[in-house]
Amino acid sequence: MEKTFNELCESLFSKLGDGEDLVLSFNGENSQFVRFNNASVRQTGLVDDADLGLRFISNGRTCNGGFTVSGDVDIDLKRGSDEIDRMRAESKEIPEDPFLVLPNDSGSSHEIKDANGLAFEDAVDAILPAIQGTDFVGILANGKMYRGSANNHGQRHWFETGSFCLDYSLVTPEHQMVKGCYAGGDWNQDEYEDYVRRSRKKLTMMERKPVKIDTGEYRTWFEAAAVADFLGMFSWNGISEASLRQGCSGFGRMRNEDVRLSPKFSIIEDFSPGLCPKFNSNGEVSPETISLIENGTLKNTLVSSRSAKEYGVTSNFADEGEYLRSPRMVHGDLNQENVTKELDKGLYLSNIHYLNWSDNAGGRITGLTRYACFWVEGGEIVAPIQTMRFDDSFYRFFGDKLIDVEDKLTVVPEVETYGQRSLGATTCPGILVDSFALTL
């Protein structure tokens, strides 16, 4: 795929005239997909796929295009040339872009992350034995992913990594479920089997009769997967500089009123694990780490070059959407083995779903409990709870109601496969909070 990308770069850049610029973004994969139902293989296949995005700049105007890469050089060059011709014509009809950032050569990079992954031919035999005897439903996405970026000034980046993601649910006869996601770069059979054993242990507890919980505020333990969902909201009218400037960010109180979260809460944009490339869709390279919230205090936001130009601030080369790409929350001191004891009485939430802002300015998030969510009394799990709606502010559960943070970090990967497999992950611990509001 890298050879295909390089050939397209050389040929398409040669099509440009004076005063024209072109930025190319490549997304590709060689993937295996296996779909499971009732612990049996229901569908399997291999996918080789790639697409090329084009950003054409001329006379202070920007147009975007793209096409699916076929692998046939002649066909792909024709598609690329046609897109350039279309954008060249379109650029004469649209208004100037007042905050246009022109491409330049700020250096190139080449990163290939080696992984001892799960061989395609071994995947089914590795997965099936551990899940026998359960109603196991899920999908394995496995293989290599590729990202490239280049512009006509000579800058070129290439990123390549291998990974797997087994995203699944275990289902009881009464349709209660336990959610799991085993993912990584290096496949470890013992670790995988231990992960499934923990899911099966939760499943036995889900077979107990669910209890109805009244609305109100409860002491609550959130596993890392639930915390990752909360942190994901920070990418949506959250930690973005543009969102703050436009008055639609949940972090406005931290910026404008010096409101702080708990000293135990810190989050960093951290590219050092190599879960995704440091370069963005424009080929700009972010710092390896960016401290965003440090001991409860807002230190930095995500700033794209476009926002930097519009608002007169310094860019840290976030992508234009100014969303988190590889966030890492700092761990604490609470050992997982002591969680239910420290919780004593309250909620044990493994997963949360359907999140949305209910009051963006106030940092309020609403959503549902789902899958393995339990009621705890006397430091012991009693029974699963019926699904409940919650509505609470991160200024509370990441703020003054945060009691303690788990001492271990969990990598929670992006699992989307709509159009293509997603790169990136959220690395975070679980948290224990003194009060969390169930509303319906």
N, C-alpha and C positions, 0 to 999 in steps of 0.2 A: 504493500500500500504506500509506503514511503516513496518508492520509485515512481508510482503513478502520480503522487502529489507533486514531486519534483518536476516531472515532465509537463504537467499541466501549468505549473508556475512559469517555467521558462517560455512556453508557447503563448500563454495568455498575456503575459507582461509585454511580449513583443507586439501585441495588437494595439497598444496604447499610443496616442498621439501626444503632442506637446501640451503641457498643462493638465494632463490627465493622470490620476492616481488610481491604483487598484489594490484592495486588501482581500486576500483569499483566506477562507477558513475551511479546514477539512475535518470531517467527522466520519470515522469508519470503525468497523468491527468484523471480527471472525468469531462468531458465537455459536454455541450449542444451546438449544432450548429443549427442556424436557418437562412436560406437564404431567403431574401425578393426580390421581383421584382414587380414593379408597386404597391407598398404599400400592397402587399399580400404575404402570406407565400408560398414559392415555394418548400422548402425542409427543413426537420427538422430531427434531430436525436441525439442520445446520444452516446458518445465515452468513453470507458474505455481503456486506452492504457498506456503501459510502455515499456521502454527498458533499458538494462543494458550495460554500456560500461566497458570494461576490459583493463587495462594497465598492462602488464606482464613484469617484469624486472628480468633478470638473467645474471650473468657474464658480467655486463657492457653493456648489450644490452636491447633494449626496443621494445616490440611488442604491437600492439593494436588490439582489437577485440570487439565484442558485439553481442547481440541477443535481439529479442523481448521477453518480459516477458509474458508468457501465463497465469499465475496464478495457474497452476498445478505444484506443487512443484517438483514432479518426473521429469516432462518434462523439467522444467527450470534448474534443477540441471544437467541433462544430457547435455543440451545445453551449460551450463557454463563449465562443465568438458571437453566437446569436444573442446571448445574454448581454454582452458588452455593447453590441449594436443597439439593442433595445434600451439599455440604460443611458447610452449616449444621447439617444433621441429624447428620452424622458427628461433628462437633466436640463434640456432647453425649455421645458414647459413648467418647471416647478420653481418656487421662490428660493432665494438664497437661504442657507442655513446659518443663522447668526452665531451659533456656538460650535461651528465646525472645528474639529481637531484633525489636522492634516497628518498623514502617516510619515514616519521617518525611520531611519536605521539606528535603533538604540541597542543593537546587539542581537545575536542569534543564540539558540540553544538546541541541544539534542539530548533527550533523556529517554532511556529505555529501562523500565523497571522489570527486572527479572523476577519470576515467581515460579515456585514449584507447585503448580496448580493441579487441578483434577483433570487427568487425561480424558478426552472425549469417550474413548472406548471403554474406560473404567468407571464412568460416572454412575451408571445405573446400578452396577454391582456394588459400588461403594455406599450408595444411599439406601437401597431397599431393605437390607437385613435389619437395620436399626428401627425401621418404622412398621415392621410386620405386626399385625394384630391391632392396628389402629385405623381409624378413618382419617388418613393423611391426605390433605389437599394442598397442592402448591406447584411452584414452578422453579426450575433450576435455570439460571442464565449463567453461562460459563464460557470463558475464552478471552480473546484479546480485544482491546479497544485502542483506537488511534485518534490523536488530535494533531492538527497542523495549522500553522498560521504563517503567512508570508505577505510581503508587499513589494512593490516595484522599486523600492529604494535599496533592496538587498537584504532586508531583515527576514530571517526564516527561523521558525521554531518547529520542533517535532517532539511529540510525547507519545509513548507507547507503554501499555501495561497489561498484565494478565490478571484476571480476577474471577471469582465465582460468587454467586449469591443464590442461596436456597431459601426462598420466601414461602412460608407455609402456614397452615392451620391444622390443628388436631381437633376433631369434632366428636362430641359425645352423641349417643343415640337421641338425646333430647335437644340436640343442636346447640349445645353450649360449646364454646371454642376456646382454644389456647393458641395464641399467635407466636410464631417463631421466625427468626431470620438469621441463618448461619451464613456468614460471608467472610471473605478475606482474599489473600493472594496465594498463600501456601496452604495446601490442603493437609489437614491433620486428622486422620481417621479416628484416633482415640478422642480427640477434642470434639469432633462432630458427634460421635456416639454419646459422649457425656452431655452435650448440649441437648440432644434429643431426649435423653433420660430425664433431664430436668423438666422438659416440656411435658413428658408423660406423667411425671409426678404431679405437676399442676393439673393435668387432665383428670386424675383420680379425684382431686378436690373439687373439680368442676362438676363431678357426678353427684355431689351433694345437692340437696334442694336449695335453690337460690332464696336469699332473704331480701325483703323489701326494706330499703333504708329511707327514713324520713328526710325531707329537705332540711338543710341546716349546714353548719360548719363542723368539720371533722379533722382531727389529727390524721395526717395522710403520708404514706410512703409512695413515692413515684419511682418505678424502675427506670433504667436509662432510656429505654425505648420511648417512654412517656415524656421524659425530659427532652429528648431529641425533638419530639413533635412541638413542644413549647418553643424551643430554640428556633425551630423552623419558621415560626411566626415572625421572628426578628427580620426575616428577609422580605417581608410583606408590609410596607409602610412602617418600617422599624429602624434598623441601624443605618439606613441610607441617608446620606447627606442631602440629596435632593428632596426626600420625603420630609426631613426636618425643616428645610428651607421653605417648603410649600405648606407647612403647617398640618401635615397629615400623618405624622409619625407618633407612635406610642412613646418615643423617647424624648418628646418635647419637654416634659417636666424635668428630666435629668439635665437637659441642655439649658433650659431657660429659668428653672427655679432651684437648681442645684439639689434636686431630690436624689437620694442615693438608695441603692439596693443594699443587701446584706454584705458585710465585709467578707463573708464566706463565698461570695459569688464573683467569679472572674471568668471572662471568655476571651479567647484569642482566635484570630484567623491564622491558621497554622498550616503552611504548605509543606513542612518538612517531612511528613510521612509519605509524600508522593501519591496521595489518593486521587489527585487531579493535577493538571498542569498549573504552573504559576502564571503562565501567560493567558491573557483574556482573548476575547474574540477579535480584538483589534491588534493583537500581537504585543500588547504592553505587558511587562513583567512586574508582578506585585512583589513587595518584600516577602521574605520567607515567613515572617511572623508579623502580625499587627495586633497589638493589645487594644481591644475594644472597650471592655469594662474591666477595671482592675480594682479588686477589693470593694466592689459596689459602686465605684465612681466611673462615670463615662469619660474615657480617655480619647477615643477616636471613633469616627464613623467610617463607613465605606464610601470612598470618593472616587468617582470616575473622572477621566480627563475632561469629559463634557461638563460635568458639574463644576469642576475646578475652574474652567473657563467662564462659566455662567455666573458663579458666585464669588470668584476671586479668591479661591482657597487652593491648597496644595493637593494634588491627586496622589492617592496610593494605588492607583491603577486597578481599582475594582472594575468589574465588567459594567456595561452601561446600565444594566438593571440594578446595580449596587446591592446584590444579594450575597449571602454567605456561601462560600464554595467549599471551605474545609474548616469549619469551626471546631474548636476544642475548648471545653469547659474544664476548669481546673478542679482536680479531685480534692476531697477532704479527708476525714479521719474515721468515718463510720464504717465498720466492717459489715459486709453483707450478712454474715452469720448472726449478727446481733440486731438485725432490722426489726423483726417482729417483737422482740423483747423491748427495744427502745420505743417502738410504736405503742405497745401495750394495748390500747383500744382505739380502733379507728379503721381507716381504709388502706388497703394494699392494692395499688393500681399498677398493673403491668403495662397496660396500653390505654391510650386515649385516641379519639377519632373525631373527624368532621369539625375541625377547629375553625374558628372565625373570630374576628374582632367584634365584640359587642359594644365596646366604647374605646375606640382607637386612642383618643387623647388620654384616657385614663388607664391605658394598658390592660383593659379588661378583655379576657378571652373566654369564649364559650365553646362547648363541645360536649362529647358524650364519653362516658366510661364504656369500655368494650373489652371482650375477650376475658382474660384471666384477671378479674378484679374481685377482691375478697373483702369480707368483714373479719376483723381481728379483735379478739377479746382475751385478756389475760396473757398477752404475748403469743397467742396461738391463732392460726387461721381457723375460723369457724365454718364459713360457707361462702360460696360466690354471692355477689350481689346482683340484683336486677339492674338493667341498664338505667343510668341516671344522666340527666343533663347537669353540667356545672357552668358556673359563670363567676370568674374571679380575676383579679389583677395580678400581673407578674410583679407589680410593686409590692404585693403581699407575699406570694409564694417564693419569689426570688429575693424578697426584701425582709421586712421585719418579722415575718412568720417562718422564715427559713431556720430550722433548728440545726441540721447537720447535713453534710455531704458525704457520699460514699467514698471510700478510699481507693476504689478501682474504677478505671475508665473502660467503657465499652464502645466499640466502633459500630455505629448504626448507619449502614450504607444507604445511599440513594438506590431505590429498587425500581424506578420507573423504566418501562421498556416501550413506551408509546412512541413510535417512530424510530427510536434507537435506545440502546442501553445508556443509562446515565452514569456519569463519573461523580466521585465525591462521596463524602460521608460526614456525619456529625459524631464527634468523639466526646463522650460525656459520662458522668457518674449518675447514680440515683440520688434522690434528695428526700429528706424527711422534713415535713412542714407541720407547724402547730395548728394551722387552721386552713381549711379549703372548703369552698362553698358549693354545695349541691343545691340546685334551684328548682328542679322539676323531675 
